[in-house]
């Protein structure tokens, strides 16, 4: 970027000072790639992707037939080359196309074919960013062309990038050290068409398992994206969490700066810290405390706030070694929870921790984790599948009920659950419809379990659950 003599040059803040602030940290080999912002161009790219995938399948099929083989369609579609095409194009488009891939890979990993889950999960590691010219156009539109006069520093290369926007560090002339979240152009107005186009592509691909209804995921991705592109809403959620946790020194929440925030730009105080995974080299006592605090916060979000930051991406947490505090980032996926679902989770915990099998079955059915009594059949959830799911839930509660402190470094229980879940998926289990609140709560819980395992933490889960087992 160039600037006139009376404007501040946008320069680089040293790489040793850069820390990820929400989204995927920028890798050294990440590229500056312009985001296609027009509906027509995005539709054309989606159509072109479908044509490339189909064309390669035809060529592969002809080659296989010439060699005397009768290939399966999914084998032709799920080639390494097609996987690269799909991942690269969705990452380039960003916005709804990329977000839906991320959402499906996290919510439906046990139901999708392993190959498709692997393709979609790769989107969480993509981190291309806008080139400087496009970045300036977005900021000029949000702040006016004279905005650079107010800044003493602005890091053109972002600290982090995700499906909806990227984050830059900047310093105002008044001394404020900020993290500036900039939304990709065209993302907001292309949500509905992106979701519809990607849904059509996935349905036509025949990659989805029989009986898997993608419609709720498409609708939820559309609804969530409309919320996440509303940076004014995210600013309010950021301020709400800061207020809720103002007397909790173990957590640090960036300060919202509304004077530099718009619908497409979110300004907050810059938060220092290290990726939370770095805590795995800390002493055992510190690792235990980090996970105890995070799990206690998750339970407060569920049972006290009724408001949950539902994205458990590790990049949304930093660890400040000096203060031993956890920095909480990215509140775009904050979700207001239905009181009924909160009450149902309380009933599930109460039944599981008391060992009441009948009450546990009823609570699991209320949440949609198993079919209601008497409704298990071949068209919904087979009776034998339902029994096995209930056994899995019971096994988890048996461990929590009998353990003073659960050692997440021991992967045996998680591996057992994953193996049984994979076996059920391979048998074609069709689960009943689950409320979206439940999916997002389960997503957050799964993320906390994975992080606890990464840190090798020991957490007094039973004691953390105890205050929430009584009726309110």
N, C-alpha and C positions, 0 to 999 in steps of 0.2 A: 504494500500500500504506500502511496505517496501522500504528502500533506503539504499544505501551504505554510509559509513561515510562521504564521500566527497560531498554527494548530500543533498539538502535541503529536509526535510520531508514535505510532503503535509499535512498541518494541517488545523484546523478549525478556521475561523474568527467568533467572537462572534455573536450569533443570533440577538442580539440587534442592530447590524450594518447592518444586511442583509435587503435589499430592493429589490423588484422585478424589474428586468431589462429585459423587453420584455418577452412574453410568460406568461403562467399561474404561479402565485406564488406557491412555493412548500408548500404543507400542511404538518402538523406534521406527519400525517399518510401515506404520500406518500411512495411508495416502490421503491427500486432499482431493476429494471427488465431489463434484457438484451434485446437488440433490435435484432430480427432476421434479419441477414444481407444478407443471400444468396437468390437468386431468387427462387431456388427449395424449400427452407424452407418456404419462404413467400407464394408461390403458394400452398404448402401443407396446411399451416394454413388457407388460404382462402377456400380451398376445404373442409377442416375439419369443418370449421364454417358452410358452406352451408349444409353439411351432418347433423350436429347437429340440425340446425334449421329445416330442412326438416323432420328429424326423430322425433323430438318432435311434429311437426304438425301432422304427421301420428298417433302417439300415442294419441294425443289429439282428433283427428277426430274419432278414433275407440271408445274412451271412450264416446264421445258425442253421436255417433250413437247408442251405447248400451243403452243409457239413453233416446232414442227416439228423439234426437235433430238432425237437419241438419245444421251443422256449416258452416259459411262462411270461405273461405280460409284465408283472411286477419286476421280474428279473431284468427285462429289457429296459424298463423305466428307471430302476434304481441302480444305474451304473455309476462308477466313480465320476465319470465326466458329467453326467446329469446332476449328480449331487453337487459338484462344484458350480455348475451353471445356476442351479436353484439357489444355493446359498449366496453366491456372489451377487445375483440380481436382486434378491430380496434385501440384502444388506445395502446395495447401492440405492434402492428406492427408499429405504428407511420408512418411517411413518408406520401406517397400518399394516403394510405388507410384512415388514420386519417384526412388528409387535405381535402380530397374530402367530407368526412362527415361534416366537419366544413363549407366548402364552400357551400354545398347544404343547410345546415340548415340555413345559413344566407341569401343566395340569393333567396331561393325558399320556405321559410317558409310558405308563403301564398298559395302556390300551392300544397305542399306535404300534405298527410294525417297528421292530428295532431299527431298521435302516432309516425309516422316515424320522423317527425320534432323533437319531444321530444327526441327520441333515439339519433338522430344525434347531437342535440344541447348539449347533455350531454358530448360529446367529447371535448367541449371547457372547461370543468371543470376537465378533466383528467390531471394528472401531475406526472406520474411515471417518473423515471429517470434511466440513465445507472448506473450499479454497478461500483465501483472504478476500477476493473480490466479492464473492457471494455473501460472506460474513458482513462486510461493510454495507452492502445493500440492505441486509436485514436490519442492522443497527441504525442505519440512516432512516429507514422507514419507521422504526420504533421510537427513536430519540430525536430525530431531526439532524440535519447535516452538520450542525455546529457542535455536536456532542463531544468530539475529541478534545475540545478546549478545556473541558472539565476534568480530564484524566491526566495524571502524571505518568502512568504506566498502563499498558494493556497488552497482555500476552496473546498474540495472534494465534499461536498454536494452542489448541485446547488442552486442558488437563484430562478431560474425559469426554467420551461420546457414547450415545445410546441411540435408541430407535426414534426418539422424538426430537432430541436436541443435543447440544454439546455445551461444555462448561469451560469458561475462561477465567483466569485470574486477572484482576485489575486493581489499580490504586487511584482513588480520586484525589484531586488537589486539596481537598479538605482533610486528607489523611486516612480516610476509610479504606481498609483492605477488603476487597470484595471478591466473591465468586459469582460470575455472571453466567446464567443459564440461557442459552440462545436457541430458540426453536427453529427447526428446519423450515424453509419456505415451502408453502403448498401443502404441508402435512395436514393442517386442520381442515382445509376445504376438500381434501381428497379422501377423507376417512371412509365415508360410506361406499364410494366407488371402489376403493382399494379392497375393502373387506369383501364386497360382493364378487369382485373379480378373482380374488385369491380363493374364495370359497368355491367358485365355479371350476377353477383350475384343479383344486384338490379333489373335488367330486369326480371330474372327468378323468383324473389320473388313475382311478381305481386302486389307489394305494391305501385308502381307509378301510379298516376291517369291516366285514359285514355286521350290521347292527349298530355300528357306531354313528351316532347322530351328531353331526358337526354343527348343526344350526344353533344350539345354545352357545357354543364357543364363538361362533361368528358374531352373534348378537352381543355377547358379553365383551368381546374385543372391540366392537363398534362403540358400545356405551362407555367402556373404560377409556378408550382413546379420546372420546369427546371430553371426558373429565380431565384427562392428563394434559391435553393441549390448553386447558384453561389455567394459565399460570397465575391468574388472580386467585383462583380456588386453591392452588398449591400453596400460595403465599399465606392464605388464611389457615390452611392445615399446618403449615410450618409454625405460625404464630400460636396456634392452639396447642401443639405439642410442647412448645417452649413454655407456655403458661402452665401446662399440666406438670411439667418436670422441673419447674424453677427451684423447687426445694430438694431436688435430687442431684447432689453434686457428682454422682457417678455417671451422669449423662450430660453431654453438651449438645445443644441444638443451635445451629447458626441463627443469627438475628436477621429477620426479614427487613429489607429496605424498600418500602413501597415507593419512595420518590424516584427510584431508578427501575421500577418494575412496570411492565405493561402486559398486555395479553400474550405477547410473544417473547418477552424477556423477563427473567426472574433474577432479582439482585438480592444477595444475602451476604452475610459476613463470611470471610474466608476462614475455614476451619483447618487448623494444623493437625496432623496425625499420620499414622502409618496404617496401611491395610490391616484389617483385623486379623487376617491369617498370619501376620507376622508375630502375633502373640503366641503362636505355637512354640516359639523358642523361649518364652518367658517361664519363670518358675511355676511349678504346678499350682501353688496357691493362687497366683495371679490369673492363670488360665481358668481355674475353677470359678473365681470371682467374676470374671468377664461373662462367662456363660450363665452363671446364676443370675446376674443382673439382667442379662438379655432375656432370659426365660421368664424372670419375674415381670419384666416390662411387657412381654407378650401376653401374660395372663392379666395384667392390669388393663391392657388395651381391650382384651376380650370381655372381661367381667366388670370393669369399672368405667373405662372410657366409653365403651361401645363404639370405638373408633380405632381402626387398625391400619397401620402402615403395612400393606399386604405384600410388598415385594421384598423377599428375603435375600436378594442378590448380595453377595459378600461385599461388593463395592459400595454398598449403602452404609457401611459401618467403618469407622476409623478408630484406631486405638492410640490415645495420647499417653506415651510412656511416662512423661513428666508428672502428669496429674493422675495417671492410672484411670482416666475417664474414657468413656465410649462416646464417640461423636456420631450422632444420628443424621443421616443425609437422605435426600430425595423423598419428598412426601407427595409426589404426583399420584401414586397408587393408593393413597389413603382412602379407606372404605368405611362408610357408616354401616354398622352391623344391625341387622334386624333384632329387636329384643327377643322375639320368639326363638331365633337361632341361638342366642346367648343362653336363654333358659334351657334349651335342649342340650347344649354342651354341658351345662352345669349338672343336668340330670344324668348324662352319660358318665361324667367323672364320678359323681356320687355312687352310681351303680357299680362302675368298674372298681373303684377303690374299696367298696364294701363287699365285693364278691357276690353280688346279687345277680345271678345269671338271667333271670326272667326280666328284671328291670333293665339290664344291659341290652338285651335283645330289643326291648321296646324302645329304648332311647336311641339305639343304632338305627332302627327303622324310622323313627321320627326325623332323624337327620338325613335319611336317604342313603345311609351306608349299606343297608340291606333292604330287601323288599319287605313291605308290610306283611304281617302274619296272614298266611293263607293265600298270598298272591304270588308266590314263587312258582314259576313254570318255565317252559322252554322259550316262551316269547319274552319273558322279562329276565328274572334271575333264577336259575335252576336251584332247586332245594339243596342239592349237594354243594353247590357253590356258596350258597348262603351260609350253610353250616361251617364251611371252611373259613369264610370271612369272619364269622363270629369267633371261631377258635383263635384266629390271628389277633383280634381285638382283645380277647380274654387273656392271651399269653402276655401281651404288653402290660395290661393292668396287673397281672399276677407278679410280674417283675417289679413294677413300680410300688406295689403294695407291700412287698416283702423286702425292699431294699432301702436302707437308710439313706444311701447315696448311690446314684446310678453312675457307673463308669462308662462314659461314651467312647473311651478308647477301645473297649471290647466290642468288636463289630459283629459278634455272633448273632445277636437278636436281630439286628438290622439285616444281615445277610439272609437269615431265615425268612424274614418278612418279604424281602425282595425276591427270593427264590419262589416262594409260594405265590406271590403276586404275578410273577412272570408265568408260572405254570397255569394259573387261572386264565391269564390273558391268552395263552396259547390254546387253551381249551375253548376259547370263544366266549368267555363270560360276558354277559351283557348286564351291567349294573343298572339299577333303577336311576331315574333322574335325580340328581343331587342339586339342592339350592346353590346358587353361585356363591353366596356367603360362605357356605361350607367348603367349597372348593378353595376359596381364598384363605380361609383359616387353616385348612389342611396344608396349603402351599406354604404358609408362614411357619407352621409347625415343622414341616419337612425341612425347610431351610435352616431352622434352629438346630434340628437334630444333626444335619450334615455339618454345620459349623462346629457344633460340640464335638463331633467325631474328629473333625480336622484338628481341633485344638487339644484333643485327648483330655477333655475336661471331666471332672467328677462333680455331679450336680445333685443337691438334695431335693429331687423332684417331689417326693412325697410331702415334704415340709412346705414347698412352694404351693402345692395344690390345696393343702389343708384349709386355708381361709376361705376357699371358694366352694367347699363341699356342702355347705348348709344353705337352705332356702333363704331368700332375701325378701 
